[in-house]
């Protein structure tokens, strides 16, 4: 995969095709998201400084000191509510814009997913697996049906929807194959552990394998495994990997309790999995990582930054998703302290780490064009990595 080119999404055999009208609709949504994230979002700061902060100070005798207090001060701010309504609407428009072409050609996509099944890699589904409540209780990030819902036999719909939507959501800034989080994690591992050569790699919460396939390229001699709770995203992930010539062993499993043997993996990774699991589930996942990790192995979870590392106002803005984008565990996930969770889950807290790694895609684009591409965190600047060495 060439992370340098991102004028359009990378093509493969099971990527939904679009008519000119469908493509235009998706491009409009992408442009709207960019406009809201740049031009419109900036007005929130002015609304806070000019109206909300003085009003809070007058009412409480002090300025809002935490991101929670800033949120309360902005609750009735018209500009913030307008921006939030537009942002939520753009999210719903995004899903709709990719659902339309998927629905139109779903039988062909299912057929293509079966035809791409070659001899490399594998797919193992579990029709009896219980989907955890933290996924069934809400459509995460407003994705209709979440990762796990089958709408028809041998369904790949939500895998196809997710593949297209992520490219729109990131506005192309995670590369043509949406692999930036994996590419960035790999860059950090190679820079900080240059002699580390994993033989077996597990990607937890792999969805359609955006980041998973990057590990096939980084360590071509390694066996790569991907697990997820969703059958439709895994069917799509397997077909996509086959179409792109990558060997991955996908299976439908809950990362809290897998069927792999003790010490099975040298490297265990996840890419924005953490904020979509509950507090209890995250700790069970880390205990499972401890069980699965071989001596000398490495666990790395990639996420957006913890609130404590951000200016208070920026933490408030990042926390918008907790209450407005069907991400109920977003806020708590941004309070994680790696050493504390390591100690709770059987790891040596002294071997825990937290680090920022510049976005691999943005760095490559900047090098190629000699123009800085980003500035924020996640798909435009850096990803926050945390984990532990065993």
N, C-alpha and C positions, 0 to 999 in steps of 0.2 A: 504494500500500500504506500502510495506516495503522499506524504503529509504536506507537501508543498503546494499542491494544487487544490483549490477549494472554490472554483467558480460555480460549481454545481455538485450535487450529491453524487458520490461514486456509484456507478451502475453495477448491477448483478442480476442474475436470472430471476430472482423472486421479488425484486423491488417493484412496487406498483408503478405502472405507467400512468401518465397524465395526458389528458387532452390539453389543448392550448388554453381553454377556459379554466380548467382545473389548476393548471400550473400558474396561471395569472392570479387566481384566487389565493393560492398558497404564497405566492410572492407578495401579494398585498398584505397578508397576515404577517409575514416576516418583516416587511417594511414598517407596518404598524407597531410591531413589538420594538423594533429599533427606535422608532420615533418616541414611543412612550419611555423607553429606557434611557434615552439621551435628553431630548428637548423637553418633554413634559415632566419627567421625574425631577428635574432640577428645580422646578417651581415649588416642590414640597419644602425644600430647605428655606426658601424665602417665606413661605407660609408659616413655618415654625418660628423663624427668627422674628418676624414682624408681628405675628398675632398670637400664636399658641404659647410660646415661651413667656412673653410678658404677662399674658393672662394667668398662666400657671404661677408665676412668681408673685403676682398680686394676690392670688387666692391662697397660696401656701407659704408665702414669706421666704421662699427659696426657689432656685431654678430646678427643673427636673433633673435628677441626678442619675437615673438609670434608664435603660431603653424601655422598660415597662412604664416608667413615669412619662417619658416622651410619648409613648403610644397613647396613654390616657389623655395627655394634653392635646393630642391631635384627633381624638375621637370624633369631635364635632366640627373639625376643620373642613369646610366645603371643598377646597382645592384638593386636599388629600383624599377625600372620599370620591371626588370625580376621577382622579388618577387611578385609584384602586378599582373603581367600577370599570374603567376602560381596560385596565390590565387583566382583570378577571374575564371580561368579555373577549379580549384578544386570545386568552387561553382556550376558552370554549370554541372560538372561531377556528383556532388552530386544529383542534381535534376534528371538528366538522369538516374542515378543508381536506384532511387526509382520509377521513372515513368515506367520503363520496367516491373517490376512485377505487378504494379498496372494495367497497360494496359492489361497485359496478363490475369488477372483474374477479370477484372472490373465487368462483369455480376454477378459473384459469390459474389463479395463484395457488390454490390447493393442488391442482394438477401439476404445476411447475415444481412445487415443493416436493412432491413425490418423485418426479422425474430426475431431480438433482441428487437424489440419494445414491451416492456412489459407494465405494468400498472403504473409503477412509472415514474415520470417525464413527460415532455411534449415537443413538438416541434411545433413552430408556425412560418411559413414562409410567406414572403410578396413578391409575384412575381412582384408587381408594384413598389417596392422600388427603388429609384434612387441611384445608386452607386456613391459615391462622386468622383469628378474628380481626387483627389490626389491618388486614387486607380486605376482608369481606364487609367491614363496617362502613367503608367509605371508598369511593373511587379515587385512588391516590392521584394527586396533581390533576384532578378532574378528567382523567382518562376514562371514558365510558367502559365499564366492565373490568377495569383494572388489568392486571397481567394474566389473570387466571380464568377468565370467563370464556367458555366455548359457546359460540353461537350456532355452530353446525358441526357435523362429523368431520374429523381431521382438520379442525379449524386452524387457520394461521392468521386470521383477521387482525387480532390485536398485536401480533408481531409485526405485521406489515404496517399497521397504523403507527406503532411506536417508532419503527425505523424511519419513516418519513417525518414524523412530528419532531423528533429530536433534532433533526437537521434544521427545521424551521425555528424551533425554540432557541437553539444556540446561534441562530442566524449565520450558520456556516462556520462558526468559530471553533468547532471541535473537529474540523477536517472533513474531507469528503466522505469518509466512512465512520464519522462520529467516534473516532478512536482516541481522542486526545487524552482522556483520563488515564487510559491504559498506557499510552505512549509516555505520558508525563511520569506516571508511577515507575515505569521501567527506567526512564532516564535517571530518576532519583536513586533507584536500586543500583544501577551500574556505576553511578558517580560515587555513592557512599559505601558500596560493597563490591568493588571491582572484581574480586575473586569468587564471588557467589555465582554458582552455576546450578540452578535448580533442575532436578531430574523429573519431578512431578509437581504440577502447578494446579491449584484449585481456585476458580473464580466463583465467589459466592454472590448470588443474586445477579446472574449474568445477563438476564433478559434475552436480547437477540444477539448477544456476543459482540457488541461494538468494541469493547475493550478486550474481550477474551482473545480475539484473533491476533492482537498485538503481541501477545506472549508466544504465539506460534512463530512469529518472525524473530522475536528477540532471542529465544532459546529454541532453535529448530529441532534439537535433539530431545527436548523434554516432552513428556506426556502432559497434555493440557486437558483439564476437566472443567466443566461449567455446570452449575446447578441453579435452579430457580423453582419457585412454587407454581409457575404458570405453564400449562401444557401448550397453549397456542403460541406463546413466545418461544418456547423451546423447539417446537416443530419448525418454526420459521428460522430460528437460530441455526439449527442443524442444516436446513436446506441452504441457508445463506453461506455458512462455512463451506459446504460442499461446492457451491457455485464459485466461491472465491479461492478454492483449492487449498483449504486449511483443514487440518485434522484435529478435531476436538471431540471429546466424549461428554455429551450432554445427558443430564438426568434430572428428573423432576423430584426435587427433595427440598425439605425445609432445612435451612442452614443451622437451625437450633439443634438438630439431631439427625445426622446423616448415617448412611449405612457403610461408610468407608471404615477400613481398619485403623487401629491406633497407629500414629506415626506415619500416615500414608503420604504426606506431602512435605516438600522442602519449602514451598512458597504458597501462602494462602493470601488472596487479595479480595477486595471488594471495591466497587466504584459507585459511589452515591447510594449504597445500600443502607448505610447506617441511619439516615434520616427517615427511612420508610419502615423502621422497626420500632417496637415499643422499648421502653427502658429495660424491662425484664427480659425481653427477647434479645436485646443487644448483649446483655450479660451471658445469657445462655449460648449465644453464638460465639462469644469469646471463650467460654469454657469448652465448646466444641472445637474451636481453633486449637486450644491447648491440647486436647486429646488427639487431634489429627496431625499436629505439627511434629515433624521429626526433629531430633536434636540438631542444633545449629541452624534450624529453619527460621523463616521470617514471615510475620503477619503484617500486611500493610492495608489499611483502609483509607480510601481517598474521598474527601468531602470538601465542601465549602468551609470557610474559616470559622473558628469558634468566636463567639461574641466578645470574649475577653481580649482578643487581639485587635479589635476594631474600635475606632472612636464610637462613643455612645450613640450618636445620631446614626451612624452607618449600621450599627447593630440593630437599631430600631427599624431601619428600612429593610435590612435583610430578613428580619423576623416577620415581615408582612405575610409570607407564605404560610406561617403556622395557622393563622386564622382565616386566611382568604383564598388559599389555593389547595384546599383539601390535603394539607400536610400536617396532621395533628401532632406528629412526633418531631417535626422540624426544630422547634425551639429547644427542646431538651437535648437533642443530638448536638446542638451547638454549645452546650455547656460541658461536654465531655472533657475529662482530664485523663490522658492516656495512662499515666502511672497509677492513678486510682483504680481504673477498671482492670488494669493488669494485676494489681494486688488482690482485687476481689475475685479474680477468675483463675488463680493458680499460677500466674506468671510471676517472674521476678520484676518488680516495678523499676528496679535500677536499669533494666534492659529495655524499658519502654522509651518511646521517642515521639516527638511531634516536630514536623518540619513543613516548610513551604517549598514547593518546587515550581519554577516557572513553567507555564504551559508549553508543552513541546511543540504544538502546532503554531502557537503565536510566536515562539522563538524562531522557528524555521521560516515563517512568513517574514518576520522582521529581518532576518539574515538575508533572505532572498531579495526583498524589496528595499532594504535599508530604511524601512519605516516602522516605527513602533506601532504594534497592532492593538494592544489592549490597554489595561489600566485597572480593571476591576478583578475580582477573584472568580475563578471558575470559567473556563472557556474564553478568558481574556485577561491574562496576567499570571495567575498561579493557582495551584490546587493545594489544599491542606492535607498532609499525609500524617497518619498516626498509626501506631502499632507497637510491636514488641519483637525482640529477637530471643529465641529460646536457647 
